Amino acid sequence: MNLLKKLLIIQTAFIGDVVLATSLIEKISSYYPDVQIDFLLRKGNEALLVNNPHINEVLIWDKMSNKRKNLFNLLKKIRSERYDKVINVQRFAATGLLTAFSGADETIGFDKNPFSFLFSRKISHRLEKGRHEIDRNQELIRVFTDENPAMPRLYPSEKDFEKVSGFKDKPYITISPASVWFTKQYPAEKWISIIGKLEPDLLVYLCGGASDKSLCGQILQESRRPLLTNLSGELSYLESAALMRDARMNFVNDSAPMHFASAINAPVAAIYCSTVPAFGFGPLSEKKFLIETRETLDCRPCGLHGYKACPKGHFKCAYGIEDDQLAMALK
């Protein structure tokens, strides 16, 4: 008899973190097809879960306005739902509070959360070499599913594919050149260099959010390539994923677009500057390439999430990557 009827997953971090957490949705729904799954995320990320057939309701935490008030309104909402389980993927106090005082029959989260001492079950969070984030997250639900994670998944609609169909007339690649962190971002001049060496009849689309328009505009202007189009700010998350799916290759940083590719099994070439794949956030697509400097640097990796500037001032982890390494992904 299936006693699991209603649960909540909490992940209020960044875009890529939410995409990877969809692995939990896929796994739980495969084991418990009748379960009601709700998902709590930060405002701005809700579009990622549109069309997901396994989601009952998306709860949204607005962190930018009346953050504390909105948090306690969420707690009231969560308590009223009387969940069987609350699964917290995050390790910060605010979501720990929501979990610990959710009123759920069982609360599960990582031991690094400050409120984990109040959880029904706390799971050790370990950054082990070769262990992917979806493997770490799977530990949260292992006891009532199994040890094997599902793949993360996004669900672009027919309308999303229709929106980008006009960009697919000829073979194309996408480049997502931006990142929230400077030291995760392959330099603009390096993108311009490789664009200048591409096949002349290959369509190239620059992708990103509205905040990436300036960077993409710079690359567009300085590349002077006829078949180069700046789509930053023009496509939704799911429309971007729909475009990436049929690309000959998608060039990305260690950032959200890499996880978009994983969630639709699109070909991807992931460039790592200050971070390394061993942290567990690598691409999961069947066709994938990992691109890093060939030089051994004693300062790399310099941090898990990157910095606003290179701590050493030279940024060799990015400038040491050669054009031929990117070109190999197209061969």
C-alpha positions in Angstrom: 0.0 0.0 0.0 1.3 3.4 -1.0 1.4 5.6 2.1 3.2 8.5 0.5 0.6 10.9 -0.8 2.0 14.4 -0.5 5.5 15.8 -0.3 7.4 19.1 -0.8 10.9 19.6 -2.3 12.7 22.8 -1.3 15.4 24.3 -3.5 15.6 28.1 -3.4 19.1 28.5 -4.8 20.1 29.5 -8.4 18.8 28.3 -11.7 21.2 25.4 -12.2 20.5 24.1 -8.7 16.8 23.9 -9.5 17.4 22.1 -12.8 19.5 19.5 -11.0 16.9 19.1 -8.3 14.4 18.0 -11.0 16.2 14.7 -10.8 14.4 14.2 -7.5 11.0 14.9 -9.1 11.7 12.3 -11.8 12.8 9.7 -9.3 10.0 10.1 -6.8 7.3 10.2 -9.5 8.7 7.0 -11.0 8.4 5.2 -7.7 5.1 6.8 -6.6 3.1 7.8 -9.7 0.2 9.0 -7.6 2.1 11.2 -5.2 1.4 14.9 -5.1 4.7 16.7 -5.5 5.0 20.4 -4.6 8.2 22.4 -5.2 9.4 25.5 -3.4 11.9 27.8 -5.2 12.9 31.5 -5.3 11.0 34.0 -7.4 12.3 34.2 -10.9 13.0 30.5 -11.3 9.4 29.3 -11.5 9.4 29.2 -15.3 11.8 26.2 -15.1 9.0 24.0 -13.9 6.3 25.0 -16.4 4.8 22.0 -18.2 6.4 19.5 -15.7 3.7 16.8 -15.5 4.8 15.6 -12.1 4.4 18.9 -10.3 1.2 19.7 -8.4 2.0 23.2 -7.2 5.1 25.5 -7.3 5.6 27.6 -4.2 7.5 30.9 -4.7 9.7 32.7 -2.2 10.2 36.3 -3.0 13.6 37.1 -1.5 13.8 40.6 -3.0 10.9 42.3 -1.3 9.7 41.7 2.3 11.9 38.7 2.4 11.2 37.8 6.1 7.5 38.4 5.9 7.2 36.3 2.8 9.2 33.5 4.5 6.8 33.3 7.4 3.8 33.5 5.0 5.4 30.5 3.3 5.8 28.6 6.6 2.1 29.2 7.3 1.2 27.8 3.8 3.5 24.8 4.2 2.1 23.9 7.6 -1.5 24.1 6.3 -0.6 21.5 3.6 0.3 18.8 6.1 2.9 17.1 4.0 4.0 13.5 4.5 7.6 14.5 3.7 9.5 17.7 3.3 12.8 17.3 1.4 15.2 20.2 1.7 18.0 20.2 -0.9 19.5 23.5 0.5 22.0 24.0 3.3 20.9 27.5 4.6 19.1 28.5 7.7 15.9 30.0 6.1 15.0 26.8 4.3 16.0 24.8 7.4 13.5 26.7 9.4 10.8 26.0 6.9 11.7 22.3 7.0 12.0 21.9 10.7 8.7 23.7 11.5 6.8 22.5 8.5 4.7 20.1 10.5 5.4 17.3 8.1 5.5 13.7 9.3 9.1 13.4 8.1 11.7 16.1 7.4 14.8 15.4 5.5 17.8 17.5 4.7 21.6 17.8 4.7 23.6 17.9 7.9 25.2 21.2 7.0 21.9 23.0 7.4 21.9 24.9 10.7 18.5 23.5 11.6 19.4 19.9 10.7 19.4 18.9 14.4 15.6 19.3 14.2 15.1 17.2 11.0 13.7 13.6 11.2 16.6 12.5 9.0 19.8 14.4 8.2 22.1 13.3 5.4 25.8 13.8 5.3 26.8 16.3 2.5 30.2 15.4 1.0 32.0 16.9 -1.9 33.7 13.8 -3.0 35.7 13.6 -6.2 33.7 12.0 -9.0 30.4 12.3 -7.1 27.8 14.4 -9.0 25.3 16.7 -7.4 22.4 14.5 -8.5 24.1 11.6 -6.6 24.4 13.8 -3.4 20.8 14.8 -3.8 19.7 11.2 -4.3 20.9 10.4 -0.8 18.0 12.5 0.5 15.4 10.1 -0.9 17.4 6.9 -1.1 15.7 5.3 1.9 12.3 5.3 0.1 13.5 4.9 -3.5 16.9 3.5 -4.2 20.6 4.6 -4.6 20.4 5.4 -8.4 19.5 9.0 -9.3 17.3 9.9 -12.2 18.4 12.4 -14.9 17.2 16.0 -14.4 14.6 17.0 -16.9 13.0 20.1 -18.3 9.8 20.1 -20.4 9.8 22.6 -23.2 6.3 22.7 -24.8 5.4 22.5 -28.5 5.0 26.2 -28.4 8.6 26.6 -27.1 9.9 24.4 -30.0 7.7 26.4 -32.4 9.2 29.7 -31.2 12.8 28.6 -32.0 12.0 26.5 -35.2 12.9 29.4 -37.4 16.5 29.3 -36.1 17.0 25.7 -37.1 17.0 26.0 -40.9 20.7 25.2 -41.1 23.3 23.5 -38.9 24.0 25.7 -35.9 25.7 26.0 -32.5 24.9 28.0 -29.5 27.3 29.9 -27.2 26.2 30.9 -23.7 29.1 33.2 -22.8 28.0 34.6 -19.4 28.1 33.5 -15.8 27.1 35.1 -12.5 30.8 34.7 -11.4 33.6 36.4 -13.3 36.1 33.5 -12.7 33.6 31.0 -14.2 33.2 33.1 -17.3 35.4 32.4 -20.4 36.7 35.8 -21.5 34.9 37.6 -24.3 38.1 37.9 -26.4 38.5 34.1 -26.2 34.9 33.6 -27.5 35.6 36.1 -30.3 38.8 34.2 -31.2 37.1 30.8 -31.6 34.1 32.3 -33.5 36.6 33.7 -36.0 37.8 30.2 -36.8 34.4 28.5 -37.2 33.1 27.2 -40.6 31.8 30.2 -42.5 28.3 28.6 -43.2 27.7 27.6 -39.6 24.9 29.5 -37.8 26.0 30.8 -34.4 23.5 31.9 -31.7 24.6 33.8 -28.6 22.3 32.9 -25.7 21.7 34.3 -22.2 19.4 36.4 -20.1 18.6 40.1 -20.5 21.5 40.9 -18.2 23.9 39.3 -20.7 22.9 41.6 -23.6 25.9 43.8 -23.2 28.4 40.9 -23.2 26.8 39.2 -26.1 26.6 42.6 -27.9 30.3 43.1 -27.5 31.0 39.6 -28.9 28.7 40.2 -31.8 30.2 43.6 -32.7 33.8 42.5 -32.4 33.4 39.2 -34.2 32.0 40.8 -37.4 30.6 37.5 -38.4 27.5 37.5 -40.8 26.0 34.3 -39.4 26.1 35.4 -35.7 22.9 36.3 -33.9 22.5 37.7 -30.4 19.5 36.0 -28.8 20.2 37.1 -25.2 17.1 38.2 -23.4 14.9 37.0 -26.3 14.2 33.5 -25.2 12.7 32.0 -22.0 14.4 29.2 -20.1 12.4 26.5 -21.9 12.7 28.1 -25.3 16.5 28.2 -24.8 16.5 24.6 -23.9 14.4 23.8 -27.0 17.0 25.6 -29.2 19.9 23.8 -27.5 18.4 20.4 -28.1 19.0 20.3 -31.8 22.3 22.2 -31.9 25.4 20.7 -33.4 27.0 21.8 -30.2 26.3 24.0 -27.2 29.3 25.9 -25.7 28.8 26.8 -22.1 30.6 27.8 -18.9 30.2 26.0 -15.6 26.8 27.6 -15.3 23.0 27.2 -15.8 23.0 26.6 -19.6 25.2 23.5 -19.0 22.4 22.1 -16.8 19.8 23.0 -19.4 21.7 20.8 -21.8 21.8 17.9 -19.3 18.1 18.2 -18.7 17.2 17.7 -22.4 20.3 15.5 -23.3 21.7 18.1 -25.7 25.3 18.0 -26.9 27.5 20.2 -24.8 31.0 21.5 -24.5 31.6 22.8 -20.9 34.4 25.2 -20.3 35.9 25.2 -16.8 38.0 28.2 -15.7 38.4 28.6 -12.0 36.2 25.6 -11.0 36.6 21.9 -11.8 34.2 19.1 -12.9 35.3 17.1 -9.8 33.1 19.4 -7.7 30.2 17.4 -9.0 28.4 19.9 -11.3 29.5 18.5 -14.7 27.4 17.9 -17.8 25.2 14.8 -17.9 24.4 14.7 -21.6 25.4 11.6 -23.6 27.5 13.8 -25.9 29.7 16.0 -23.7 33.1 17.5 -23.7 35.0 18.9 -20.7 37.4 21.8 -21.6 40.1 23.0 -19.1 43.5 24.5 -19.3 46.2 22.0 -20.0 48.5 23.8 -17.6 48.7 22.6 -14.0 48.0 25.5 -11.8 48.5 25.4 -8.0 45.8 28.0 -7.6 43.1 26.0 -9.4 40.4 25.4 -8.2 40.3 28.6 -6.2 36.7 28.1 -4.9 33.5 26.2 -5.3 31.4 29.0 -6.8 33.9 31.4 -8.3 34.8 35.0 -7.6 34.2 38.5 -9.0 37.9 38.7 -10.0 40.8 36.3 -10.2 42.4 36.2 -6.7 45.9 36.0 -8.4 45.2 38.7 -11.0 46.3 36.6 -14.0 43.3 34.4 -14.7 45.5 31.8 -16.3 42.8 29.1 -15.8 40.8 30.8 -18.6 43.5 32.4 -20.8 45.4 29.1 -20.8 42.6 27.3 -22.7 43.4 27.1 -26.5 41.0 27.5 -29.4 41.8 24.0 -30.6 40.3 22.5 -27.5 36.9 24.1 -28.3 37.3 23.2 -32.0 37.7 19.5 -31.1 34.2 19.4 -29.7 32.9 20.3 -33.2 34.8 17.4 -34.9 
